[in-house]
Structure formats: structure tokens, C-alpha cells
Amino acid sequence: MNTLQIITSATIGIALATSAMAVDFTDTAPVVSSTPNYRQVSVPRQECWVEDVAVSAPPQARSNTGAIIGGVTGGIVGNQVGGGRGRDAATVAGAIVGTLVGERLDNPQQPPQYATQQAQRCRTVSDVKQELSGYNVTYRYGGKDVTVRLPYNPGATVKVSVGVM
């Protein structure tokens, strides 16, 4: 046999085998029951809200005026004390102490300051919903009840494929 004859014979054989397994006819059968099936599906969503949060306030600007006035005043007062080299040391010491006292009086130590501002917060939550996944259908054919799962509700009757095996 040549190649063409082999291919032709194989094609005819496949066609005959396929037609032997083909459905001979369709019929209808009454539906005894049809029950919907549901499955649970998780549906994520964003849940957001606004809340007050504490933030540190910027520090207040510090002034140098008190330190300058205190330093000058302390230097003048120190200069009035002692004599000779002691007077110079008293002037420097008075200026230093006056600067420190004036700075503290002008810029008192304050605890950290906080302010509130609104901030949006979000989180993902999952809702569960029921989704129709098909129907369990029981039909009666040839005196027997048969249950199948269908993606649709067939109604009062269902088409049945009848074939020879």
C-alpha cells in the first residue's frame, strides 16, 4: 500500500469509529427536582476612616535679646566688684553669669509641645457573599432517577442524549 492509501484508510476508519460513538438521538425527560448550589466567595474591599493623631509641634523660636542684655548687665555689675586683675575676672564672670540668667529668663525651658492633625487610615477587609455556581438537577428517564450538575436551571424538562454503546 502506498502512503495515500494508508492515509485514506485511516481517515475512513476514524470516521466510522466516531460515528459509532455518536449520539443516536435526543429525547426529553421530566425534571424531578432542581436545587441551586451556592459557593462562598471572598470579596475584598477597602475600609477607611479619619482619626486624630498627635504630632510634635515645631519648637518656638528662641530669642537672643535676654542673653545680650543679661551679659551686658552682668559685665557692668562685675566690673563694679574688686580691683586690678580681680576686676577683669569679675567683669568676665559677671558677663557669663548675666548671659546665662538673661537667656533663661527670656527663653524658659518648656516641655515638648504636641498638636493634633487628622490622618486617613485604611485597611482591607473581606466580605463573604454567596454566588450561584450551578444546579443539582434530578430527572427521570426510563424509569430511573438520574442526578446531574448543570450550570443553568433547565425548567420542567431536560434534553437527554441517547446513544448506543
C-alpha positions as CSV (number, residue, x, y, z in Angstrom):
1,M,0.0,0.0,0.0
2,N,1.2,3.4,-0.8
3,T,1.1,6.4,1.6
4,L,-2.1,7.9,0.0
5,Q,-4.0,4.6,0.5
6,I,-2.8,4.4,4.1
7,I,-4.0,7.9,4.9
8,T,-7.3,7.3,3.1
9,S,-7.9,4.1,5.0
10,A,-7.0,5.7,8.4
11,T,-9.4,8.6,7.7
12,I,-12.3,6.3,6.8
13,G,-11.6,4.2,9.9
14,I,-11.6,7.2,12.2
15,A,-14.8,8.5,10.6
16,L,-16.5,5.1,11.2
17,A,-15.3,4.8,14.8
18,T,-16.5,8.3,15.6
19,S,-20.0,7.8,14.1
20,A,-20.3,4.6,16.1
21,M,-19.9,6.6,19.3
22,A,-22.1,9.4,18.1
23,V,-25.4,10.2,19.8
24,D,-28.2,8.4,18.0
25,F,-31.0,10.8,19.1
26,T,-32.1,13.3,21.8
27,D,-35.2,13.0,24.0
28,T,-36.7,14.9,26.8
29,A,-37.2,13.9,30.4
30,P,-39.2,15.4,33.2
31,V,-37.2,17.2,35.9
32,V,-38.0,15.8,39.3
33,S,-36.0,18.5,41.3
34,S,-33.7,21.3,40.6
35,T,-31.7,22.6,43.6
36,P,-29.4,25.7,43.3
37,N,-25.8,25.4,44.6
38,Y,-24.0,28.3,46.1
39,R,-20.4,28.8,46.9
40,Q,-18.9,31.4,49.3
41,V,-16.8,34.0,47.6
42,S,-14.5,36.4,49.4
43,V,-14.8,40.0,48.2
44,P,-12.0,42.3,49.4
45,R,-12.8,46.0,50.0
46,Q,-11.0,49.0,51.5
47,E,-12.4,50.3,54.8
48,C,-11.1,53.8,55.5
49,W,-11.6,56.3,58.4
50,V,-10.1,59.6,59.6
51,E,-8.6,59.9,63.0
52,D,-6.7,62.5,65.1
53,V,-3.0,61.7,65.6
54,A,-0.5,63.6,67.8
55,V,2.4,65.2,66.1
56,S,5.2,67.2,67.7
57,A,4.8,71.0,67.2
58,P,7.8,72.8,65.8
59,P,9.9,74.4,68.6
60,Q,9.3,78.1,69.3
61,A,11.9,80.5,68.1
62,R,14.5,81.4,70.7
63,S,15.4,85.0,71.4
64,N,18.9,86.3,72.0
65,T,17.8,89.6,73.5
66,G,17.7,88.3,77.1
67,A,21.2,86.8,76.7
68,I,22.6,90.1,75.3
69,I,21.0,92.3,77.9
70,G,22.0,89.9,80.7
71,G,25.6,89.7,79.5
72,V,26.0,93.5,79.4
73,T,24.3,93.9,82.8
74,G,26.4,91.1,84.3
75,G,29.6,92.7,82.9
76,I,28.7,96.1,84.3
77,V,27.9,94.7,87.8
78,G,31.0,92.5,87.7
79,N,33.2,95.5,86.8
80,Q,31.9,97.2,90.0
81,V,33.4,94.5,92.2
82,G,37.1,94.2,93.1
83,G,40.1,96.0,91.8
84,G,43.0,95.4,89.5
85,R,43.2,91.9,87.9
86,G,40.3,90.9,90.1
87,R,38.1,93.5,88.5
88,D,38.8,92.0,85.0
89,A,37.9,88.5,86.2
90,A,34.8,89.8,88.0
91,T,33.7,91.5,84.7
92,V,34.1,88.3,82.7
93,A,32.4,86.2,85.4
94,G,29.5,88.8,85.6
95,A,29.1,88.8,81.8
96,I,29.0,85.0,81.7
97,V,26.5,84.7,84.6
98,G,24.4,87.5,83.2
99,T,24.3,85.9,79.8
100,L,23.1,82.6,81.2
101,V,20.5,84.2,83.5
102,G,19.2,86.5,80.8
103,E,18.9,83.6,78.3
104,R,16.9,81.5,80.8
105,L,14.6,84.4,81.7
106,D,13.9,85.2,78.0
107,N,13.6,81.6,76.9
108,P,12.2,79.5,79.8
109,Q,12.5,75.7,79.4
110,Q,9.2,74.3,78.0
111,P,8.1,70.7,77.7
112,P,7.7,69.5,74.2
113,Q,4.6,70.7,72.5
114,Y,2.2,68.4,70.6
115,A,-0.5,69.2,68.1
116,T,-3.2,67.0,66.6
117,Q,-3.9,66.6,62.9
118,Q,-6.2,64.4,61.0
119,A,-4.9,61.3,59.2
120,Q,-6.6,58.9,57.0
121,R,-6.2,55.2,57.9
122,C,-7.2,52.3,55.7
123,R,-7.3,48.5,55.9
124,T,-8.5,45.7,53.6
125,V,-11.4,43.7,54.9
126,S,-13.1,40.7,53.2
127,D,-16.8,40.4,52.8
128,V,-18.2,36.9,52.1
129,K,-21.0,36.7,49.5
130,Q,-23.0,33.7,48.1
131,E,-22.5,33.1,44.4
132,L,-24.7,30.8,42.3
133,S,-22.4,28.0,41.0
134,G,-25.0,25.7,39.3
135,Y,-27.9,23.4,39.9
136,N,-28.2,19.8,41.0
137,V,-30.9,18.5,38.7
138,T,-32.6,15.2,39.1
139,Y,-34.6,13.9,36.1
140,R,-36.5,10.7,35.4
141,Y,-35.7,8.7,32.3
142,G,-36.5,5.1,31.5
143,G,-38.0,4.6,35.0
144,K,-34.8,5.7,36.7
145,D,-33.9,8.9,38.5
146,V,-30.6,10.5,37.3
147,T,-28.9,13.4,39.1
148,V,-26.5,15.7,37.1
149,R,-25.0,19.1,37.8
150,L,-25.9,21.8,35.2
151,P,-24.7,25.4,35.0
152,Y,-28.3,26.6,34.4
153,N,-31.8,25.8,35.7
154,P,-33.4,23.6,33.0
155,G,-37.0,24.2,33.9
156,A,-39.7,21.5,33.7
157,T,-37.9,19.2,31.3
158,V,-34.3,18.5,30.3
159,K,-32.9,17.2,26.9
160,V,-31.3,13.9,27.2
161,S,-28.8,12.4,24.6
162,V,-29.5,8.8,23.9
163,G,-26.8,6.7,22.2
164,V,-25.9,3.1,21.7
165,M,-22.8,1.6,23.3
